[in-house]
Amino acid sequence: MHFLIEILAQELYNCNSSCSEGTGKTKIGNIDTNPIVAATTVPLASTEMGKVIKDNPIIGLGIGIAAVMAVAQEINEGINSYITDKVKDVFFANDATSSDEKSTAKLPNQGTVNGNVEGAPPVDAGKQGKHVQGHPNNVSSKSQWKSGETGVNETQEAWQNGTTLKDGTKVWDAGKVVGQNGETGVRVHTDGKGNIHGYPVNPGQYLK
């Protein structure tokens, strides 16, 4: 983009210098060979009309300005394309964000939410929120999911794949860090309504 702007600046300078000398030409090139002008005009250098145009400073100035305007238009199109690509990059980058992170920002104060684990019970948002940073129900003394995450999907995965303990809860080794303090496991509770909520734990504390 900077390169295109430099081209425009140079063309403006060239047009100003050459046209002020009364040559009727610009350093953009002769009108019969300049690719920008040639794209919109018929080569005239070999005709009488072509000689008149090339030797006329006023007409030459007009052609120079037209050429610069063409360059400017190309620059605008290039900038628009550049901006569009950047917007797409941002859009697709956000779109590539895990569904769990998307649900994080939208975790309601109460009610239930569903992740992407098919067949798993819904997650109680109010209880889950106690372990989610920034949530109205957050209790800082409890274990916390990583910043920006709710652990909705992990909780459902833990319910589906975890080991059932004697107290009826399930613990699952996620094989990755899910908690703020480096926890790699998830413990899940099921309430009387069949809804679940979970939080990060050290799996080694429960799975022996």
C-alpha positions in Angstrom: 0.0 0.0 0.0 2.9 2.4 0.8 4.4 1.5 -2.6 1.2 2.5 -4.4 1.1 5.8 -2.5 4.7 6.5 -3.5 3.8 5.8 -7.2 0.9 8.4 -7.0 3.2 11.0 -5.4 5.8 10.5 -8.1 3.3 10.7 -10.9 1.9 13.9 -9.5 5.4 15.4 -9.4 6.2 14.1 -12.9 3.0 15.6 -14.3 3.6 18.9 -12.6 7.2 19.2 -13.8 6.8 18.1 -17.4 3.5 19.8 -18.1 4.7 23.1 -16.7 7.6 23.0 -19.3 5.0 23.0 -22.0 6.0 19.8 -23.6 2.6 18.3 -23.6 4.1 15.0 -22.3 4.6 13.6 -18.8 7.1 11.3 -17.4 4.3 8.8 -17.1 5.3 8.2 -20.7 4.1 9.2 -24.2 0.4 8.8 -24.6 0.8 6.2 -27.3 3.0 3.9 -25.1 1.7 4.6 -21.6 -0.2 1.5 -20.4 -2.7 3.5 -18.3 -3.6 5.8 -21.2 -3.4 3.1 -23.8 -6.0 1.1 -21.9 -8.6 3.8 -22.6 -7.4 5.5 -25.8 -6.3 4.6 -29.3 -2.6 5.1 -30.1 -2.3 8.4 -31.8 1.4 9.0 -32.1 1.5 8.1 -35.8 -1.4 10.4 -36.8 -1.6 14.2 -37.3 -4.0 14.3 -34.4 -1.5 12.5 -32.3 1.2 15.1 -33.0 -1.2 17.9 -32.1 -2.1 16.3 -28.8 1.5 15.5 -27.9 2.7 19.0 -28.7 -0.2 20.8 -27.0 0.6 21.6 -23.3 -3.0 22.0 -22.3 -4.1 18.7 -23.8 -0.9 17.1 -22.5 -1.8 18.4 -19.0 -5.3 16.9 -19.3 -3.9 13.5 -20.3 -1.4 13.7 -17.4 -4.1 14.4 -14.9 -6.3 11.6 -16.4 -3.4 9.2 -16.0 -2.8 10.3 -12.4 -6.5 9.9 -11.6 -6.3 6.4 -13.0 -3.4 5.6 -10.7 -5.3 7.1 -7.8 -8.3 4.9 -8.6 -6.1 1.9 -8.6 -4.6 2.9 -5.3 -8.1 3.3 -3.8 -9.1 -0.1 -5.1 -5.9 -1.5 -3.6 -6.5 0.1 -0.2 -10.1 -1.1 -0.2 -9.0 -4.6 -1.0 -6.3 -4.4 1.7 -8.9 -3.3 4.3 -11.4 -5.9 3.2 -8.7 -8.6 3.6 -7.9 -7.4 7.0 -11.5 -7.4 8.0 -11.8 -10.9 6.7 -8.7 -11.9 8.7 -10.2 -10.5 11.9 -13.6 -12.1 11.1 -12.3 -15.5 10.4 -9.9 -15.3 13.3 -12.8 -14.6 15.6 -14.9 -17.3 13.9 -12.1 -19.8 14.5 -12.4 -19.1 18.3 -13.5 -22.2 20.1 -17.2 -22.5 20.7 -16.5 -22.7 24.4 -14.9 -19.3 24.4 -17.9 -18.0 22.4 -20.3 -19.4 25.1 -18.0 -17.9 27.8 -18.9 -14.3 26.9 -22.6 -15.2 26.7 -22.8 -17.3 29.9 -26.1 -16.1 31.5 -26.4 -15.3 35.2 -29.0 -18.1 35.6 -30.6 -20.9 33.5 -28.9 -23.5 31.5 -26.5 -23.6 28.5 -25.4 -26.3 26.1 -22.0 -26.8 24.7 -21.0 -28.9 21.7 -21.0 -32.3 23.4 -23.9 -34.3 21.9 -25.9 -36.2 24.5 -24.6 -34.4 27.5 -26.9 -32.7 30.0 -27.2 -28.9 30.0 -24.9 -26.9 32.2 -26.3 -24.8 35.1 -25.1 -21.3 34.2 -25.5 -19.9 37.7 -23.5 -22.7 39.4 -20.9 -22.8 36.6 -20.5 -19.0 36.9 -19.0 -19.4 40.4 -15.9 -20.7 38.7 -15.9 -18.3 35.7 -13.9 -15.1 36.0 -15.9 -12.0 35.4 -19.2 -13.7 35.9 -21.7 -12.0 38.4 -21.8 -15.3 40.4 -18.0 -15.7 40.6 -16.6 -16.8 43.9 -12.9 -16.1 43.8 -12.1 -18.6 46.5 -13.2 -21.4 44.3 -11.2 -22.9 41.5 -11.4 -20.9 38.3 -11.5 -21.7 34.6 -8.8 -20.1 32.5 -9.4 -16.4 31.8 -12.0 -15.9 29.1 -13.4 -19.5 29.3 -16.4 -21.0 31.0 -15.5 -24.7 30.7 -19.0 -25.5 29.4 -17.7 -28.0 26.8 -15.1 -29.4 29.2 -17.8 -29.9 31.9 -20.0 -31.8 29.4 -17.0 -33.9 28.2 -16.1 -34.7 31.8 -19.7 -35.9 32.5 -19.5 -38.0 29.4 -15.9 -39.4 29.8 -15.1 -39.0 33.5 -14.7 -41.6 36.2 -17.6 -41.8 38.7 -16.6 -41.3 42.3 -18.3 -42.8 45.4 -20.1 -39.5 46.0 -21.6 -39.5 42.6 -19.4 -36.8 41.0 -17.3 -37.5 38.0 -13.7 -36.5 37.5 -12.0 -36.4 34.1 -8.4 -35.9 33.1 -8.6 -33.4 30.2 -5.0 -33.8 29.3 -4.5 -30.1 29.0 -4.5 -27.1 31.3 -8.1 -25.9 31.9 -7.8 -24.0 35.2 -6.3 -20.7 36.2 -3.8 -22.4 38.4 -2.7 -25.1 36.0 -5.3 -27.7 36.8 -5.7 -30.3 34.1 -8.8 -32.1 35.4 -12.5 -31.4 35.7 -14.9 -32.4 38.4 -18.6 -32.5 37.6 -21.7 -32.4 39.9 -25.2 -33.4 38.8 -28.1 -31.7 40.5 -31.6 -33.0 41.2 -32.9 -31.6 37.9 -30.3 -33.5 35.9 -28.3 -30.4 35.1 -24.5 -30.3 35.6 -21.8 -27.9 36.5 -18.1 -28.4 36.7 -14.8 -26.8 37.8 -11.0 -27.4 37.3 -9.3 -29.8 39.7 -6.0 -31.7 39.9 -7.1 -35.2 38.6 -4.4 -36.9 40.6 -6.2 -35.9 43.8 -9.2 -38.1 42.8 -8.0 -40.6 40.3 -5.5 -43.0 41.8 
